[in-house]
Amino acid sequence: MRPRTALPVLGEYLAWWTALALLWLVLVSTVDVLELVVGAGTAALAALAARAARRAVTGR
C-alpha cells in the first residue's frame, strides 16, 4: 500500500468503526467497561469485514 492510499483507507476504516460502534451503543441496554471493550473489538472486526467486502465488490 502506498502512503497516498493509506490515509483514505484509514479514514474509511474509522468511518465504518464509528458507525458500527455507535449502532452497538444504541442497541445495548447497559454500558459496562467490559461491554465497551467487547463492542469496540467487535466493531473493529466488522469494520474490517465491511472494508474487505466493499473492496471485493468494487475491485479497488
DRENVEX-686232 format. One line per field, with one value per residue: residue number from 0; residue in one letter; chain; x, y, z of N, C-alpha, C in turn. Coordinates in nm, 4 decimals, decimal comma. Layout:
% DRENVEX-686232
resi <- NUM_...
resn <- A_...
chain <- A_...
n.px <- X_...
n.py <- Y_...
n.pz <- Z_...
ca.px <- X_...
ca.py <- Y_...
ca.pz <- Z_...
c.px <- X_...
c.py <- Y_...
c.pz <- Z_...
END
This chain:
% DRENVEX-686232
resi <- 0_1_2_3_4_5_6_7_8_9_10_11_12_13_14_15_16_17_18_19_20_21_22_23_24_25_26_27_28_29_30_31_32_33_34_35_36_37_38_39_40_41_42_43_44_45_46_47_48_49_50_51_52_53_54_55_56_57_58_59
resn <- M_R_P_R_T_A_L_P_V_L_G_E_Y_L_A_W_W_T_A_L_A_L_L_W_L_V_L_V_S_T_V_D_V_L_E_L_V_V_G_A_G_T_A_A_L_A_A_L_A_A_R_A_A_R_R_A_V_T_G_R
chain <- A_A_A_A_A_A_A_A_A_A_A_A_A_A_A_A_A_A_A_A_A_A_A_A_A_A_A_A_A_A_A_A_A_A_A_A_A_A_A_A_A_A_A_A_A_A_A_A_A_A_A_A_A_A_A_A_A_A_A_A
n.px <- 0,0845_0,0593_0,1810_0,0085_-0,2394_-0,2927_-0,4088_-0,6822_-0,7786_-0,7525_-0,9266_-1,1719_-1,1939_-1,2070_-1,4452_-1,6328_-1,5922_-1,6720_-1,9439_-2,0464_-1,9805_-2,1312_-2,3874_-2,3939_-2,3814_-2,6278_-2,7993_-2,7401_-2,8328_-2,7290_-2,4313_-2,1227_-1,7793_-1,6475_-1,8292_-1,8030_-1,5413_-1,5665_-1,7607_-1,6204_-1,4118_-1,5555_-1,6802_-1,4526_-1,3638_-1,5886_-1,5823_-1,3486_-1,4268_-1,6359_-1,4976_-1,3339_-1,5319_-1,6425_-1,4217_-1,4002_-1,6270_-1,6076_-1,3516_-1,1353
n.py <- -0,1171_0,2137_0,5268_0,7349_0,6184_0,5203_0,6946_0,7477_0,4846_0,4343_0,6320_0,5398_0,2969_0,3907_0,5345_0,3295_0,1845_0,3707_0,4107_0,1500_0,1013_0,3007_0,2147_-0,0259_0,0760_0,2028_-0,0138_-0,1690_-0,2386_-0,1802_-0,0113_-0,1232_-0,1470_-0,3765_-0,4518_-0,2334_-0,2737_-0,5205_-0,4486_-0,2510_-0,4036_-0,5909_-0,4179_-0,3288_-0,5623_-0,6066_-0,3724_-0,4122_-0,6344_-0,5172_-0,3300_-0,5042_-0,6435_-0,4371_-0,3746_-0,6148_-0,6090_-0,3691_-0,3816_-0,2215
n.pz <- 0,0000_-0,0882_0,0490_-0,0207_-0,0455_0,2015_0,3909_0,2985_0,3210_0,5949_0,6857_0,5822_0,7187_0,9860_0,9710_0,9221_1,1606_1,3555_1,2908_1,3283_1,5971_1,7236_1,6524_1,7935_2,0557_2,0692_2,0616_2,2864_2,6237_2,8840_2,9785_3,0375_3,1423_3,0443_2,8466_2,6760_2,5819_2,4503_2,2590_2,1139_2,0085_1,8547_1,6736_1,5433_1,4104_1,2471_1,0939_0,9516_0,8007_0,6526_0,4993_0,3504_0,2094_0,0543_-0,1052_-0,2438_-0,4006_-0,5517_-0,6526_-0,5950
ca.px <- 0,0000_0,1367_0,1425_-0,1030_-0,3659_-0,3101_-0,4991_-0,8226_-0,8130_-0,7707_-1,0490_-1,2870_-1,1999_-1,2556_-1,5867_-1,7071_-1,5832_-1,7543_-2,0853_-2,0826_-1,9726_-2,2480_-2,5035_-2,3891_-2,4169_-2,7718_-2,8720_-2,7105_-2,9170_-2,6446_-2,2942_-2,0227_-1,6462_-1,6228_-1,9137_-1,7417_-1,4249_-1,6177_-1,8259_-1,5173_-1,3435_-1,6478_-1,6943_-1,3280_-1,3678_-1,6938_-1,5352_-1,2528_-1,5050_-1,7092_-1,3993_-1,2957_-1,6461_-1,6528_-1,3112_-1,4298_-1,7312_-1,5642_-1,2223_-1,0334
ca.py <- 0,0000_0,3382_0,6257_0,8193_0,5475_0,4775_0,7849_0,7180_0,3532_0,4537_0,7091_0,4529_0,2023_0,4623_0,5676_0,2060_0,1512_0,4655_0,3809_0,0221_0,1157_0,3783_0,1268_-0,1176_0,1504_0,2280_-0,1383_-0,2325_-0,1785_-0,1225_0,0072_-0,1618_-0,1357_-0,4974_-0,4440_-0,1357_-0,3370_-0,6205_-0,3766_-0,1873_-0,5100_-0,6443_-0,3148_-0,3283_-0,6773_-0,5838_-0,2673_-0,4776_-0,7164_-0,4279_-0,2761_-0,6127_-0,6714_-0,3297_-0,3913_-0,7303_-0,5717_-0,2625_-0,4156_-0,1205
ca.pz <- 0,0000_-0,0977_0,1511_-0,0673_-0,0289_0,3400_0,4624_0,2683_0,3749_0,7385_0,7029_0,5589_0,8301_1,1043_0,9495_0,9476_1,3024_1,4299_1,2657_1,3899_1,7421_1,7659_1,6407_1,9064_2,1765_2,0667_2,0825_2,4151_2,7272_2,9885_2,9324_3,1361_3,0825_2,9658_2,7273_2,5855_2,5193_2,3558_2,1497_2,0310_1,9341_1,7537_1,5710_1,4654_1,3188_1,1484_1,0034_0,8628_0,7075_0,5630_0,4039_0,2597_0,1216_-0,0435_-0,1996_-0,3281_-0,4954_-0,6430_-0,7141_-0,5627
c.px <- 0,0896_0,0919_0,0245_-0,2370_-0,3921_-0,4105_-0,6461_-0,8683_-0,8386_-0,8989_-1,1737_-1,3047_-1,2550_-1,4028_-1,6748_-1,7094_-1,6734_-1,9029_-2,1283_-2,0773_-2,0921_-2,3758_-2,5082_-2,4301_-2,5668_-2,8484_-2,8479_-2,7898_-2,8347_-2,5012_-2,2002_-1,8869_-1,6158_-1,7057_-1,8598_-1,6231_-1,4698_-1,6830_-1,7256_-1,4426_-1,4296_-1,6687_-1,5695_-1,3255_-1,4730_-1,6540_-1,4346_-1,3246_-1,5815_-1,6163_-1,3584_-1,4085_-1,6608_-1,5427_-1,3376_-1,5329_-1,6812_-1,4317_-1,1147_-0,9832
c.py <- 0,1241_0,4356_0,7132_0,7510_0,5070_0,5655_0,7619_0,5822_0,3638_0,5312_0,6249_0,3539_0,2701_0,5012_0,4449_0,1736_0,2419_0,4345_0,2530_0,0288_0,1953_0,2955_0,0297_-0,0462_0,1804_0,1014_-0,2038_-0,1615_-0,1137_-0,1153_-0,0190_-0,1544_-0,2572_-0,4975_-0,3424_-0,1966_-0,4385_-0,5523_-0,3100_-0,2899_-0,5695_-0,5444_-0,3083_-0,4439_-0,6591_-0,4749_-0,3241_-0,5625_-0,6296_-0,3683_-0,3819_-0,6455_-0,5633_-0,3395_-0,5082_-0,6943_-0,4715_-0,2942_-0,3123_-0,1408
c.pz <- 0,0000_0,0102_0,1095_-0,0461_0,1151_0,4142_0,4264_0,3227_0,5245_0,7667_0,6836_0,6732_0,9556_1,0914_0,9750_1,0957_1,3853_1,4133_1,3358_1,5422_1,7947_1,7567_1,7577_2,0353_2,1834_2,1039_2,2186_2,5248_2,8383_2,9378_3,0496_3,0668_2,9949_2,8374_2,6278_2,5116_2,4149_2,2355_2,0573_1,9485_1,8238_1,6408_1,4838_1,3659_1,2097_1,0483_0,9043_0,7579_0,6073_0,4580_0,3030_0,1620_0,0165_-0,1481_-0,2942_-0,4354_-0,5975_-0,7117_-0,6895_-0,4246
END
